[in-house]
């Protein structure tokens, strides 16, 4: 089993994505839904990458730099990560699928 860690840039991406969802919230349920999206995103990343980080698509020529697609509703998110050691995966960045690129 792999240990999943978040780089500071990925932590900032989570905050940015959460702020984006909160800006559009109109009701208490919307605020709860925003938190649920972030929780589900983190849970999916950690659950999948802890078990099989090599199973997802390569993001570059390196076999250690990869992307995990996370569907949520009609769209979803993308996690860029690097397999750093025999037991460590580092999440480098997170973005919404409709964003142009990682920030």
Long-range contacts (C-beta under 8 A, 24 or more apart in sequence): 1-50, 1-51, 1-87, 2-49, 2-50, 2-51, 2-53, 2-83, 2-87, 2-88, 2-89, 3-50, 3-87, 3-88, 3-89, 4-45, 4-46, 4-49, 4-50, 4-89, 4-91, 5-88, 5-89, 5-90, 5-91, 6-90, 6-91, 7-90, 7-91, 7-92, 7-93, 9-92, 9-93, 9-103, 10-79, 10-91, 10-92, 10-93, 10-94, 13-93, 13-94, 13-95, 13-102, 13-103, 14-38, 14-41, 14-42, 14-94, 16-103, 17-41, 17-77, 17-94, 17-95, 17-96, 20-96, 37-72, 40-72, 41-70, 41-72, 41-77, 41-94, 44-68, 44-70, 45-70, 45-79, 45-81, 45-91, 45-94, 49-79, 49-81, 49-89, 49-91, 50-89, 53-81, 53-83, 53-89, 54-83, 69-97
